[in-house]
Amino acid sequence: MPVTDTGGGDFPSGVSPLARAFETLDSLPLAARHLLDTAPGFFSTRAWWDTVLVHAMPPAARPCFLAVRDAGAIRAVFPMLRDGGDFRSLTTAYTCLYDPPIDPAANRAAVFAAFAKACRGHATTRLDALDRDLEPEIAAGARAAGLVPARFDHFGNWHEDIAGLDWAGYLARRPGALRETIRRRTRRAERLDGARFQMFRDPADMEAGIAAFETVYARSWKEPEPFPAINPAQIRAAARLGRARLAVWFLGDTPAAAQFWVVEPHQATVLKLAHDEAFKAHSPGTVLTAWTIRYLIEREHPPMLDFGRGDDPYKADWVSARRQRTGLLLINPRKPAGLLALTRHAMGRLRARFRGAP
């Protein structure tokens, strides 16, 4: 049920639909904050946006939250970013999906048209990490506002529907080579002295899990994060919502591998995984992934497994389906810089067409 906006000072009266910009989350109307607090996906929640604002903002960039009101109620919130002359979605290299919270009762066409109209002051507006079902709605709103939407591919997302499967059923779908590796490596892992698995899920225990995760990450092959505090921060954010799962494989008192998952009613998503290179001979990544997925299937029963951003080759062994996360550039051809961007986009498509010609 939507929370009705009664703050007359927030929006001009008698104008609908309308998007208005707010500089902070706390300055948003109560109804807008309610949409963020009740968002179903982790990357749409206030906990996530707070994490980005504190730990993953580019230098000198400023957030801009566009709240859309229609028919007397706040219907949507679009978290955006101003960075110099750029205007773009408030997304990061850690964002798996940009999914602005929208009231289920909203007139979605009106919402997206109001959002696009608010973008007309910029030559271009870039939106990243979009679901392909959301992309055409935004594009239609852009055209209604006189903007030209230009689509581009952003990153691949590997996933699989596992609803109703038990561990044996899940394994039966995997390539034979991976099944054999899991069988041999997990059997060997069980015989190692002091080997144990632990799933940290209670917020009260999460700091111990984070310490183990950070130890593994520091000893792994991973490059240092551009925002060093982002990993523990997003784990804590998910933990506050009861969605964080930290899987750790210990050999004695030493963590050998660690994974951070977010578990929600619609899916379980792995966001970070790493292993200590000193234990590489034991295939710690494979062993822990198998243990974690089995744990999730048998105890939490997620209908979907999601492997987050990117087309890393190993993902196709663990999950079988790929979808394209896309982006949109909303171009204002009435602005010189927008007309230039439109020309560049057209030339790029023409070059791509010629490259693909026989």
C-alpha positions in Angstrom: 0.0 0.0 0.0 1.6 3.3 -1.0 2.4 6.0 1.6 0.7 9.1 0.4 2.9 12.2 0.2 1.3 15.1 2.1 4.3 17.4 2.2 3.1 20.3 0.0 6.6 21.9 0.2 8.2 18.9 -1.5 6.5 19.3 -4.9 4.6 22.1 -6.6 0.8 21.6 -6.2 -1.4 20.7 -9.1 1.4 19.2 -11.3 1.3 15.5 -12.0 3.3 13.5 -12.8 6.5 15.3 -11.7 10.1 14.3 -10.7 12.0 16.3 -8.1 15.6 16.1 -7.2 16.8 15.6 -3.6 20.5 15.7 -2.5 20.4 13.2 0.3 18.4 10.1 1.4 17.3 11.8 4.6 15.8 14.8 2.6 13.6 12.5 0.6 9.8 12.6 1.4 8.7 9.9 3.8 6.9 8.0 1.1 10.1 7.9 -1.0 12.1 6.5 1.9 9.4 3.9 2.4 9.8 2.7 -1.2 13.6 2.2 -0.5 13.0 0.5 2.9 10.6 -2.0 1.4 12.5 -2.7 -1.9 12.6 -6.5 -2.5 16.1 -6.6 -4.1 19.3 -5.8 -2.2 20.6 -3.4 -4.8 17.4 -1.3 -4.5 17.4 -1.0 -0.7 18.4 2.0 1.4 21.0 -0.2 3.1 22.7 -0.6 -0.3 22.5 3.1 -1.2 23.9 4.1 2.2 26.8 1.8 1.6 27.5 3.3 -1.9 27.3 6.9 -0.5 29.7 6.3 2.3 32.2 3.8 0.7 32.0 3.9 -3.1 31.5 7.4 -4.3 33.9 8.9 -6.9 35.8 12.0 -5.7 33.8 15.2 -6.1 30.7 13.3 -7.3 27.3 14.2 -5.8 24.2 12.0 -5.4 20.9 13.1 -6.8 17.7 11.2 -5.9 14.8 11.8 -8.3 11.5 11.1 -6.6 8.5 10.9 -8.9 5.0 11.9 -7.7 1.8 11.0 -9.5 -1.8 11.2 -8.4 -0.9 12.5 -5.0 1.6 9.8 -4.1 5.3 9.1 -4.4 5.5 6.4 -7.1 9.3 5.9 -7.7 12.8 6.8 -6.7 15.7 7.0 -9.2 19.1 7.2 -7.4 21.4 9.2 -9.7 24.9 10.7 -9.7 26.3 14.0 -10.8 30.0 13.9 -11.6 31.3 17.0 -13.3 29.0 17.5 -16.3 27.9 13.8 -16.3 24.5 12.6 -15.1 24.2 8.9 -14.6 22.7 6.2 -12.5 24.1 5.7 -9.0 25.8 2.5 -10.0 29.2 1.1 -9.2 31.5 -1.7 -10.3 29.8 -3.7 -7.5 26.2 -3.1 -8.7 24.6 -6.3 -10.1 21.3 -4.6 -11.1 20.0 -1.1 -11.3 16.3 -1.5 -10.3 14.8 1.8 -9.0 12.0 1.0 -6.5 8.6 1.7 -8.1 5.2 1.5 -6.4 3.3 -1.5 -7.8 0.2 0.7 -8.2 2.1 3.3 -10.3 1.3 4.2 -13.9 4.7 3.0 -15.1 4.6 4.9 -18.4 3.9 8.1 -16.6 6.7 7.4 -14.1 9.3 6.8 -16.8 8.2 9.8 -18.8 8.5 12.1 -15.7 12.0 10.7 -15.0 13.1 11.3 -18.6 11.7 14.8 -18.5 13.9 15.5 -15.5 16.9 14.3 -17.5 16.3 16.8 -20.3 18.5 19.4 -18.6 21.5 17.2 -19.5 23.0 16.5 -22.9 23.2 12.8 -21.9 22.0 10.6 -19.1 23.7 7.2 -18.7 21.9 4.2 -17.0 23.9 1.1 -16.3 23.2 -2.5 -15.2 19.6 -2.6 -16.5 17.4 -5.7 -16.8 16.3 -6.1 -20.4 12.6 -6.1 -19.2 13.1 -2.6 -17.7 15.1 -1.2 -20.7 12.1 -0.8 -23.1 10.0 1.0 -20.5 12.7 3.5 -19.8 13.3 3.9 -23.6 9.6 4.6 -24.2 9.6 7.2 -21.4 12.7 8.8 -23.0 11.0 9.1 -26.4 7.9 10.6 -24.8 10.1 13.3 -23.2 11.8 14.1 -26.5 15.0 12.2 -25.8 16.7 9.6 -28.0 17.5 6.3 -26.2 20.7 4.5 -27.3 21.1 1.0 -26.0 24.4 -0.7 -25.3 25.4 -4.1 -23.8 26.9 -3.7 -20.3 27.8 -7.1 -18.8 26.7 -10.7 -18.8 24.9 -12.3 -15.8 25.0 -16.1 -15.3 22.2 -17.7 -13.4 20.0 -20.8 -13.2 16.5 -21.7 -12.1 16.9 -24.4 -9.5 13.4 -24.4 -8.0 12.5 -27.8 -6.6 15.9 -29.3 -7.1 17.7 -31.2 -4.4 21.6 -31.4 -4.3 21.6 -34.6 -6.4 19.3 -33.0 -9.0 21.5 -29.9 -9.1 24.7 -32.0 -9.6 23.1 -34.0 -12.4 22.8 -30.8 -14.4 26.5 -30.0 -14.1 29.2 -31.0 -16.6 30.7 -34.4 -16.0 34.2 -32.9 -15.4 32.9 -30.6 -12.7 31.0 -33.4 -11.0 34.1 -35.6 -10.9 36.2 -32.7 -9.5 33.6 -32.0 -6.8 33.5 -35.7 -5.9 37.3 -36.1 -5.6 38.1 -32.7 -4.1 35.4 -32.7 -1.4 36.3 -36.3 -0.4 39.9 -35.2 -0.1 38.9 -32.1 1.8 37.0 -34.1 4.4 40.1 -36.0 5.2 42.3 -33.0 5.8 43.2 -32.4 9.5 41.2 -29.6 11.0 39.1 -29.0 7.9 35.7 -27.4 8.6 33.1 -25.3 6.9 31.2 -22.5 8.6 28.3 -20.4 7.4 28.1 -17.1 9.1 24.5 -15.8 8.9 23.7 -14.4 12.4 24.4 -10.7 12.5 25.9 -11.2 15.9 28.6 -13.5 14.4 29.1 -11.5 11.3 32.2 -9.6 12.5 34.1 -12.9 13.0 33.1 -13.9 9.5 34.2 -10.6 8.0 37.6 -11.0 9.7 38.0 -14.4 8.1 36.8 -13.0 4.7 39.3 -10.1 4.8 42.1 -12.5 5.8 41.4 -14.7 2.7 40.9 -11.7 0.4 44.3 -10.2 1.4 46.1 -13.5 0.6 44.2 -14.2 -2.6 44.9 -13.4 -6.3 42.5 -10.5 -6.2 43.6 -7.0 -7.0 43.1 -4.5 -4.1 39.7 -2.9 -4.2 39.5 0.7 -5.5 37.3 1.4 -2.5 39.0 -0.7 0.3 36.1 -0.6 2.8 33.4 -1.7 0.3 33.5 -5.4 1.0 33.0 -5.4 4.7 30.5 -2.5 4.3 28.3 -4.3 1.9 28.4 -7.5 4.0 27.3 -5.5 7.0 24.5 -3.8 5.0 23.2 -7.2 3.8 23.5 -8.6 7.4 21.3 -5.7 8.8 18.6 -6.9 6.4 19.1 -10.6 7.4 20.3 -11.4 3.8 24.1 -11.9 4.3 25.7 -15.3 4.1 29.5 -15.7 4.6 30.8 -19.2 3.8 34.3 -19.9 5.0 36.4 -23.0 4.7 38.9 -23.3 7.6 42.0 -25.5 7.7 42.7 -25.5 11.4 42.4 -21.9 12.5 43.3 -20.6 9.1 40.6 -19.5 6.7 41.5 -21.0 3.3 38.5 -19.7 1.2 35.6 -17.4 1.7 32.5 -16.4 -0.2 29.9 -13.6 0.3 26.3 -14.4 -0.8 23.1 -12.4 -0.5 20.1 -14.7 0.0 16.6 -13.3 -0.8 13.2 -15.0 -1.5 13.7 -14.8 -5.2 17.4 -15.9 -5.5 20.8 -16.4 -3.9 23.5 -14.3 -5.4 27.3 -14.7 -4.9 28.9 -11.3 -4.8 32.5 -12.0 -3.7 34.6 -15.1 -3.6 38.3 -15.7 -2.9 40.8 -18.2 -1.7 44.2 -18.1 -0.1 46.8 -19.0 -2.8 48.8 -21.0 -0.2 46.0 -23.6 -0.3 45.6 -23.7 -4.1 46.5 -27.4 -4.3 43.3 -28.3 -2.5 41.0 -26.5 -5.0 39.5 -24.3 -2.2 37.3 -22.3 -4.6 35.7 -25.4 -6.0 35.3 -27.1 -2.7 33.7 -24.1 -1.0 31.4 -23.3 -3.9 30.1 -26.9 -3.8 29.7 -26.9 -0.1 27.9 -23.5 -0.1 25.5 -24.3 -2.9 24.6 -27.6 -1.2 24.0 -25.8 2.0 21.8 -23.2 0.3 19.8 -25.8 -1.6 19.2 -28.0 1.4 18.6 -25.3 4.0 17.3 -22.2 2.3 15.8 -23.5 -1.0 16.4 -20.5 -3.2 14.5 -20.8 -6.5 17.5 -19.2 -8.4 21.3 -19.2 -8.2 22.9 -16.0 -9.5 26.6 -15.5 -10.2 26.5 -11.7 -10.4 28.5 -9.6 -12.8 30.6 -10.8 -15.7 31.4 -13.7 -18.0 34.1 -15.5 -16.1 34.5 -18.9 -17.8 34.0 -20.9 -14.6 30.5 -19.6 -14.1 29.0 -21.6 -17.0 29.9 -24.8 -15.1 27.9 -23.9 -12.0 24.9 -22.3 -13.7 23.6 -22.7 -17.2 21.8 -19.6 -18.3 23.2 -16.2 -19.4 21.3 -12.9 -19.7 22.5 -9.6 -20.9 22.5 -6.7 -18.5 22.2 -3.6 -20.7 22.6 0.2 -20.5 20.9 3.1 -22.0 22.2 6.5 -23.0 19.3 9.1 -23.0 20.4 11.7 -25.4 19.0 15.2 -25.7 19.5 16.1 -29.4 18.6 19.8 -28.7 21.9 20.3 -26.9 25.1 20.5 -28.9 26.9 17.9 -26.7 23.8 15.7 -27.1 23.8 16.0 -30.8 27.5 15.1 -30.9 26.8 12.0 -28.7 24.0 11.0 -31.0 26.3 11.3 -34.0 29.0 9.3 -32.3 26.6 6.6 -31.4 25.3 6.4 -34.9 28.8 6.2 -36.3 29.7 3.4 -33.8 26.7 1.3 -34.9 27.6 1.9 -38.5 31.2 0.7 -38.0 30.0 -2.3 -36.0 27.6 -3.2 -38.9 30.5 -3.0 -41.5 32.7 -5.1 -39.3 30.0 -7.8 -39.2 29.5 -7.7 -42.9 30.8 -10.7 -44.9 
